[in-house]
Amino acid sequence: MRLTIIFIFLSLLSCNSIQEKKIEQEITECIQNKYGEYGIDFRSEILKFEFFLIQNKFLKNSSGKSYLSVFETLNDEFKLPERFDYKIEKLDQTNYEDFIECFYSRKNDPRLVKSKLKQIYNSLDNIHKKKKYKPSDLASAFTNNLSEKDFESELYKSFSLYVFYIMNFSYNLDKNIVKIEIRDDNVILLNEKEVDIENLTTKILELVKNENLKDYSFQLKVNGNSSMGMISDIKSKLNDLNSTKVEYQSN
């Protein structure tokens, strides 16, 4: 009887593992296809970035152990060494939400019950509930749930490399930042003040003029429950202000 129970338990674990790997592959393919629409071979470009990080001693090698080590030492002032000047053409903050959309696309999939990916989702959700969070909070979400072996997976390697790539942009933005946030209830905040989407452009221009901002940048934070239509509308409005650059973050 005990052997039967153990066998059933191990069979369930194996089944769950297979299902999780399948979902990881679905997410990876979603990311590849999304960026393919921009003419980006995401898989190829992100591996080139990995090679660059290894050459410059940020990563020791391509092993899962090396990735885990970086997250374990990630501090609140994260940045790549200043000498790093790496650019993937067409891959920047302006299409960050596409990556997040794919990554979260399986969040409520019933196949993920008690999986590591579900634990990652839960940890990230807890972080996003904070008004402010630090790079070390993000690192903890991974180090608390993933092992060296897990970081061998294409999904977690891709996610890690994209985090390194985007965060390096984030910590090298100009000091004059206009902050826009879409809350869970789809309320829009401009520098922490509520604003209607119809008046967003006008309010931004008023803010820039009143505070005499020069060479300013946008920081757009979106929540997992934010309307993709609203995100697209705001993205369009910000892109119309051609003299600025935009940083997209999940929140």
Helices and strands as residue ranges (DSSP letters): H 2-36, H 42-55, H 64-72, G 93-95, H 96-103, G 110-112, H 116-128, H 135-143, G 150-152, H 154-170, E 177-182, E 188-190, E 193-195, G 197-199, H 200-210, E 217-222, H 228-239, E 245-250
